[in-house]
Amino acid sequence: MTDDEIGVSALARVLGAPQPTVHRETARLVEAEILVDRWVGRIRLVSANRANPAYPPLRQLLTIVFGPSALLTSALADVEGIERALIYGSWAARSAGKTGPPPHDIDVLIVGDPDPETLHDALTGVEERLCREVNYVTVSPDTWAARDSDPFLSSIAAGPAVDLKESDEPIGY
């Protein structure tokens, strides 16, 4: 199994959908050449058909609607104490069009003073939906304001980054 393949049964679990429905719909998507499949023993693995001309716009649409930005923005919306939230690292770089391997995780910077348990619970739900680890760092607004004196924060501010929570302050990329 490669990083972009998933078993149909595992896909049903991730989606929280009935297995027969997922089997039927993946068969339709394979027939339409949106997905490709292969069998490993009795396990049917599916992945996006990158050779299909519809792949780039479909990927873009699905990323906008169901991707890390959308899910994290929604998950963090009700977490009090967050002044700013940014995705940085490899996912933000790929989102900005920089080449490289697909990201294995999502890196998030949280500026503010949210309740740690509430924040953890919100981000754990996103990890489950994305099937990817979400690594987060929380810093105070004062630390973020003095980011030029911190090499780590300076590198985040230099971008690329995806702003999840609006702010009037420029990120710096």
Secondary structure as UniProt FT lines:
FT   TURN            3..4
FT   STRAND          6..7
FT   HELIX           8..15
FT   HELIX           19..31
FT   TURN            32..33
FT   STRAND          35..40
FT   TURN            41..42
FT   STRAND          43..48
FT   TURN            50..51
FT   TURN            53..54
FT   HELIX           55..66
FT   HELIX           68..76
FT   TURN            77..78
FT   TURN            80..81
FT   STRAND          82..88
FT   HELIX           90..95
FT   TURN            96..97
FT   STRAND          105..112
FT   HELIX           116..130
FT   STRAND          133..139
FT   HELIX           141..145
FT   HELIX           147..149
FT   HELIX           151..157
FT   STRAND          162..163
//
